[in-house]
Amino acid sequence: MNQSDSADHNDTLTSGISAPPMPGSAMTADIASQPKVYAHFVDSQGAHVAQVAAAIAQNRPKSIVFVARGTSAHAALYGAYLAEVRLGLRASIAAPSSITLYGARHEFADCLVVGVSQSGGSPDIDQVLQAAGASGAQTLAITNNSDSALAHTAHHHIDLQAGKELAVAATKTYTSELLALLLLIEGIRGRDPQVDAFVADLPELARTVLDDPAPGQLASRYRFASQMITTGRGLGYPTARETALKLMETSYLPVLAFSGADLLHGPLAMVDSQLPILAFMGNGPGGAAMVEVAQRLSQQQADLVTIGPKGTDAAVHALATPDVEERFSPLLDVLPMQQLALSMALQRGQNPDAPRGLQKVTKTV
């Protein structure tokens, strides 16, 4: 076989065989799709969420309990803050193991219990909603799978309709959960023109944030970091928690997430110039409270990066995001952090699409 024949033979053998996807291509696509996912959710589910909110408001729950795991737990934490601030209701995050492992039976009467789960397939979340419903609670499931066990268990269901998430790490389903919770809580409170205006602008605001190259540049600075801290207060704290998780599961980087208040109660002692800290500073009371935290971190010579519309002179770097009300900022501030996690993983030689040891659906009891 001459050289030309050999080349033809190799072409025949490899024809029809697609090259493996590039590392990070799935997560890149998921992140980039979020402006369209936001718009689609509002168009397809906005009216339904309003109906669910009206039904819940008519029953006048006295408290709200959220049940979630992983990334969805950070969305639930946002919902809990929003419920307490905007509705004046006591809100909490349930410990599923108290029911599933210890057999406790809680009194859920006059309570709204919300299960938040991308897959809707984790048995422990489902069992808590079953117990809550049997105890007289209103129950609501927020999932990306309308045929899931959780969706069938709950009295009400909100379908995220985010489409299939290609990467293991949740991105577009997380932000869809945030939007669903925002519309739900504000819908229970009563229609707010400011919410309507923000939601109308949200897809374009998200595109603007995602077009900023700053997260990739930040990733180059911190690619060799051995640990990190993320911090925020109030409505900014869930974003700090979610950012830490994204960095841990994609870059295998140990990241501790603290409330800005808790950071000052002990962990501040470990801060020095070698420790990168990502601080979320929204336009509201939580962001204002972070100013003192940033100043204390600066006194410790921390390598401080602020994420938000204003920042502070105490920061070494500032990553600017749109100047919106603090209750809206989690839907935008997390976007560059997703990009940071993606870029850092790639620069550290990892594939963020398929983190080791992880599966897309995690089932716990």
C-alpha positions in Angstrom: 0.0 0.0 0.0 1.6 3.3 -1.1 1.4 6.5 0.9 -1.7 7.8 -0.9 -3.5 4.5 -0.5 -2.7 4.5 3.2 -4.1 8.0 3.7 -7.3 7.0 1.8 -7.6 3.9 4.0 -7.2 6.0 7.2 -9.8 8.5 6.0 -12.2 5.6 5.4 -11.6 4.2 8.9 -12.2 7.6 10.6 -15.1 8.8 8.5 -18.2 9.1 10.6 -16.3 9.2 13.9 -16.8 12.5 15.6 -14.0 14.1 17.6 -14.6 14.1 21.4 -16.1 17.4 22.6 -13.6 20.0 23.9 -13.3 20.2 27.7 -15.6 22.9 28.9 -17.7 23.1 25.8 -20.9 21.8 27.5 -20.6 24.2 30.5 -19.8 27.1 28.1 -23.0 26.4 26.2 -25.1 26.1 29.4 -23.7 29.5 30.7 -24.2 31.2 27.3 -27.8 30.1 27.1 -29.0 31.8 30.2 -30.3 35.1 28.7 -32.6 33.0 26.4 -33.5 30.7 29.3 -34.6 33.7 31.4 -36.7 35.0 28.6 -38.3 31.6 27.9 -39.2 31.1 31.5 -41.0 34.4 31.8 -42.9 33.8 28.5 -43.8 30.2 29.2 -44.2 30.1 33.0 -44.8 33.7 34.2 -48.6 33.4 34.1 -48.5 30.0 35.8 -46.2 31.2 38.6 -48.6 34.1 39.2 -51.5 31.6 39.5 -49.5 29.5 42.0 -48.6 32.6 44.0 -52.2 33.7 44.2 -53.3 30.3 45.4 -50.6 30.3 48.1 -51.5 33.9 49.1 -55.1 32.9 49.5 -54.2 30.2 52.0 -52.1 32.7 54.0 -49.2 30.6 55.2 -47.6 31.6 58.5 -44.1 30.4 57.6 -42.2 28.9 54.7 -39.8 25.9 54.8 -37.5 25.2 51.9 -36.1 21.8 51.2 -33.1 21.4 48.9 -29.7 20.0 48.4 -26.5 21.2 46.6 -26.8 24.1 44.2 -30.6 24.1 44.7 -30.0 24.7 48.5 -28.3 28.0 47.6 -31.4 29.0 45.5 -33.5 28.0 48.5 -31.4 30.2 50.7 -32.1 33.1 48.4 -35.8 32.3 48.6 -35.7 32.2 52.4 -34.0 35.6 52.6 -36.5 37.0 50.1 -39.5 35.6 51.9 -38.4 37.1 55.2 -37.5 40.5 53.8 -40.4 40.9 51.3 -43.2 38.9 53.0 -42.2 39.3 56.7 -42.7 35.5 57.2 -40.4 33.2 59.1 -38.5 31.1 56.6 -36.1 28.3 57.2 -34.1 25.6 55.4 -35.2 22.1 56.4 -32.8 19.3 57.5 -34.2 16.3 55.6 -32.3 13.8 57.7 -34.4 14.7 60.7 -37.3 13.0 58.9 -35.6 10.5 56.6 -32.9 9.1 59.0 -34.3 9.9 62.5 -37.9 9.4 61.8 -39.0 12.8 63.3 -42.5 14.0 62.4 -42.8 17.7 62.3 -46.0 19.8 62.5 -46.3 21.6 59.2 -49.8 23.0 59.5 -50.2 26.6 58.3 -46.9 26.3 56.5 -45.8 26.4 52.9 -43.1 23.8 52.2 -41.1 24.3 49.0 -39.0 21.6 47.5 -36.3 22.9 45.1 -34.5 20.4 42.9 -33.3 20.5 39.4 -34.0 16.8 38.8 -36.8 16.4 41.3 -35.4 12.9 41.8 -33.7 13.0 45.3 -35.7 10.7 47.6 -35.0 12.8 50.8 -36.6 15.9 49.3 -39.6 14.0 48.2 -40.1 12.3 51.6 -40.0 15.7 53.3 -42.7 17.0 51.0 -44.8 13.9 51.5 -44.5 14.3 55.3 -45.4 18.0 55.0 -48.4 17.4 52.9 -49.7 14.7 55.3 -49.3 17.2 58.2 -51.4 19.8 56.5 -48.9 22.0 54.7 -49.2 23.5 51.3 -46.5 22.0 49.2 -44.7 23.3 46.1 -42.1 21.7 43.9 -39.7 23.7 41.7 -37.9 21.4 39.3 -36.6 21.1 35.7 -38.5 17.8 35.3 -42.3 17.9 35.2 -42.5 14.1 35.3 -40.3 13.8 38.4 -41.4 12.2 41.7 -41.2 15.6 43.5 -43.4 17.3 40.9 -46.1 14.6 41.4 -45.9 14.7 45.2 -46.4 18.5 45.6 -49.7 20.3 45.5 -48.2 22.8 43.1 -45.4 22.5 40.6 -43.3 25.1 38.8 -41.5 23.8 35.8 -38.2 25.6 35.1 -38.3 24.6 31.4 -34.5 25.4 31.2 -33.9 22.5 28.8 -31.4 19.8 29.3 -28.3 20.9 31.1 -25.2 19.5 29.3 -22.6 19.8 32.0 -22.7 18.2 35.4 -22.3 21.5 37.2 -25.6 23.3 37.4 -25.7 26.8 35.9 -28.8 27.6 33.9 -31.0 25.5 36.2 -29.7 27.5 39.2 -30.5 30.9 37.7 -33.9 29.6 36.6 -34.6 28.6 40.2 -33.7 32.1 41.3 -36.0 33.6 38.8 -38.8 31.3 39.7 -38.4 32.1 43.4 -38.3 35.8 42.8 -41.5 35.8 40.8 -43.1 33.5 43.3 -42.3 35.5 46.4 -43.1 38.8 44.8 -46.3 37.3 43.4 -47.4 36.3 46.9 -46.7 39.8 48.1 -48.5 41.4 45.2 -47.6 42.7 41.8 -44.6 45.1 41.8 -43.9 47.3 38.7 -40.2 47.3 39.6 -40.2 43.5 39.3 -41.9 43.7 36.0 -39.4 46.2 34.7 -36.4 44.2 36.0 -37.7 40.9 34.5 -38.2 42.7 31.1 -34.6 43.9 31.1 -33.1 40.7 32.6 -32.2 38.9 29.4 -30.3 41.9 28.0 -28.7 42.6 31.3 -27.5 39.0 31.5 -26.0 39.2 27.9 -24.1 42.3 29.0 -22.7 40.6 32.0 -21.7 37.5 30.0 -19.9 39.6 27.4 -17.5 41.0 29.9 -14.0 39.3 29.6 -13.1 40.1 33.2 -13.8 36.6 34.7 -11.3 35.0 32.3 -8.7 37.5 33.3 -9.4 36.9 36.9 -9.0 33.2 36.4 -5.5 33.7 35.0 -4.6 35.6 38.2 -5.9 32.8 40.5 -5.2 29.7 38.5 -2.5 28.6 41.0 -4.5 29.5 44.2 -4.5 26.7 46.8 -7.6 28.0 48.6 -10.2 30.8 48.5 -12.9 32.4 50.5 -16.2 33.8 49.3 -18.4 36.1 51.4 -21.5 38.2 51.3 -24.3 39.3 53.5 -28.1 39.0 53.3 -29.2 38.5 49.7 -25.6 38.3 48.6 -24.7 35.4 50.8 -26.4 32.7 48.6 -24.2 33.8 45.7 -21.1 33.4 47.8 -22.2 29.9 48.7 -22.9 29.0 45.1 -19.7 30.5 43.8 -17.7 28.4 46.4 -19.5 25.2 45.2 -18.8 25.9 41.5 -15.1 26.5 42.1 -14.9 23.3 44.3 -16.7 21.0 41.9 -15.0 22.3 38.7 -11.5 23.3 39.8 -11.1 21.0 42.8 -10.2 24.1 44.7 -10.9 24.3 48.5 -13.2 27.3 49.0 -14.8 28.4 52.2 -18.0 30.4 52.0 -18.9 32.7 55.0 -21.5 35.2 55.8 -19.6 38.5 56.1 -20.7 38.7 59.7 -19.5 35.2 60.5 -16.2 35.9 58.7 -15.4 38.5 61.4 -16.1 36.0 64.2 -12.9 34.0 64.0 -12.1 33.1 60.4 -10.7 36.6 59.8 -7.6 35.4 61.7 -6.5 33.2 58.8 -6.6 36.0 56.2 -3.4 37.2 54.7 -2.0 38.5 51.4 -1.9 35.0 49.9 -5.6 34.3 50.4 -7.9 35.4 47.5 -11.3 36.5 48.7 -14.4 37.1 46.5 -16.8 39.5 48.2 -20.3 40.2 47.0 -21.5 43.8 47.5 -25.0 44.5 46.1 -26.9 47.8 46.1 -28.7 47.5 49.4 -28.4 46.9 53.1 -26.4 43.6 52.6 -23.9 45.3 50.3 -23.6 48.3 52.7 -22.9 46.0 55.6 -20.0 44.4 53.5 -18.1 47.7 53.4 -16.9 47.3 57.0 -16.0 43.6 56.2 -14.0 44.7 53.2 -12.1 47.3 55.3 -11.2 44.7 57.9 -10.1 42.3 55.2 -7.9 45.1 53.7 -6.3 45.6 57.1 -5.3 41.9 56.9 -3.8 42.6 53.4 -6.3 40.2 51.8 -6.2 39.7 48.0 -9.8 41.1 47.8 -12.1 41.1 44.8 -15.5 42.7 45.0 -18.4 41.7 42.8 -21.2 44.2 42.4 -22.1 47.6 41.0 -20.0 49.8 43.3 -17.1 48.0 45.0 -14.8 49.6 47.5 -11.4 51.2 47.8 -10.4 48.3 50.0 -10.5 45.9 47.0 -7.5 44.9 45.0 -9.8 44.2 42.0 -13.4 45.0 41.3 -15.7 43.1 39.0 -18.6 45.4 38.1 -22.1 44.1 37.6 -25.3 46.0 36.7 -26.6 48.5 39.3 -29.9 46.9 40.2 -31.8 46.5 43.5 -30.1 44.0 45.8 -33.1 41.6 45.7 -32.4 41.3 41.9 -28.6 41.1 42.0 -28.2 37.3 42.6 -29.6 36.6 39.2 -26.8 38.6 37.6 -23.8 38.4 40.0 -23.6 34.7 39.8 -23.0 34.7 36.0 -19.4 36.0 36.0 -18.7 33.5 38.9 -19.8 30.7 36.7 -17.5 31.9 34.0 -14.7 32.2 36.6 -15.2 28.6 37.6 -15.2 27.5 34.0 -12.1 29.4 33.1 -10.1 28.4 36.2 -10.9 24.7 35.7 -9.7 24.9 32.1 -6.5 26.8 33.1 -5.8 24.2 35.8 -6.1 21.4 33.3 -9.5 20.1 34.4 -12.7 19.3 32.4 -15.5 21.2 34.1 -18.1 19.4 32.1 -17.5 16.1 33.9 -16.0 16.6 37.4 -14.5 13.5 38.9 -16.8 11.4 41.1 -19.9 13.4 40.3 -23.1 12.6 38.4 -25.8 14.9 37.1 -28.5 13.5 39.4 -27.5 12.8 43.0 -29.9 10.8 45.1 -29.7 11.0 48.9 -31.9 9.7 51.7 
